């Protein structure tokens, strides 16, 4: 099933795999008791849900620009296609995480 609701859980499913273990800290952000977010303090080195959304959105944009610039045809087995597909799955998931009270 390729629906958005079906792919929205992909990031939780893969973070247990060795290849994706690095992403475990991307699923939340810790903020202070005053509910104030300060990027350098709350998301050091971009390793929080806010940084992950920025990173994966940038990956999508960069890859799409490259494809348009070189007028490349993308097939479903290409590295660029897979990279964009995974980045979209991450963005969809992390936008959902932002709306979870215990993730922020």
C-alpha positions in Angstrom: 0.0 0.0 0.0 1.6 3.3 -1.1 -0.8 5.5 0.8 0.6 8.3 3.0 -0.7 6.7 6.1 0.9 3.4 5.2 4.3 5.0 4.5 4.2 7.3 7.5 5.4 4.5 9.9 8.3 3.5 7.7 10.8 5.7 9.7 9.9 3.9 12.9 10.2 0.5 11.3 13.6 1.1 9.8 15.3 2.9 12.7 15.9 -0.5 14.4 18.0 -1.6 11.4 21.7 -1.1 11.6 21.7 1.0 8.5 19.1 3.5 10.0 20.1 3.3 13.7 21.6 6.8 13.4 18.1 8.3 12.9 16.8 7.3 16.3 17.5 10.8 17.7 15.7 12.4 14.8 12.2 11.5 16.1 11.9 14.1 18.8 13.3 17.4 20.2 13.8 18.3 23.8 12.8 21.9 24.8 13.1 23.8 28.0 10.3 24.1 30.6 9.2 27.5 29.1 8.4 25.7 25.8 11.0 27.8 24.0 13.0 26.3 21.1 16.6 27.5 20.5 18.1 25.6 17.6 21.7 25.5 18.7 20.8 24.4 22.2 17.9 22.1 21.5 19.1 20.6 18.2 22.9 20.4 18.4 24.4 19.5 15.0 20.8 19.2 13.6 20.3 15.9 15.4 16.6 16.4 16.3 13.3 16.2 14.5 13.6 19.8 13.3 17.0 19.2 11.9 15.9 16.0 10.3 13.0 17.8 8.4 15.5 20.4 7.2 18.0 17.8 6.1 15.6 15.5 4.3 13.8 18.4 2.7 17.1 19.7 1.4 18.0 16.3 0.0 14.7 16.2 -1.9 15.2 19.7 -3.3 18.9 19.2 -4.2 18.1 15.9 -6.0 15.1 17.3 -7.9 17.2 20.3 -9.0 20.0 18.0 -10.2 17.5 15.9 -12.2 15.9 19.0 -13.8 19.3 20.5 -14.6 20.5 17.4 -16.4 17.1 16.5 -17.6 17.6 13.0 -16.3 15.0 10.3 -16.5 14.5 8.6 -13.2 13.8 5.0 -13.0 12.6 3.3 -9.8 15.9 1.5 -9.3 18.1 4.6 -9.6 19.9 5.8 -6.5 18.4 9.2 -6.8 14.9 7.8 -7.0 15.4 5.7 -3.9 17.1 8.6 -2.0 14.1 11.0 -2.7 11.6 8.2 -1.9 13.3 7.6 1.5 13.6 11.3 2.2 9.9 11.8 1.5 9.0 9.0 3.9 11.2 10.6 6.6 9.6 14.1 6.1 6.1 12.7 6.2 6.9 10.7 9.4 8.8 13.6 11.2 6.0 16.1 10.4 3.7 13.6 12.2 6.2 13.3 15.1 6.1 17.1 15.6 2.4 16.8 16.4 2.9 14.2 19.1 3.0 15.7 22.6 5.8 13.4 23.9 8.0 14.0 20.8 8.4 17.7 21.5 
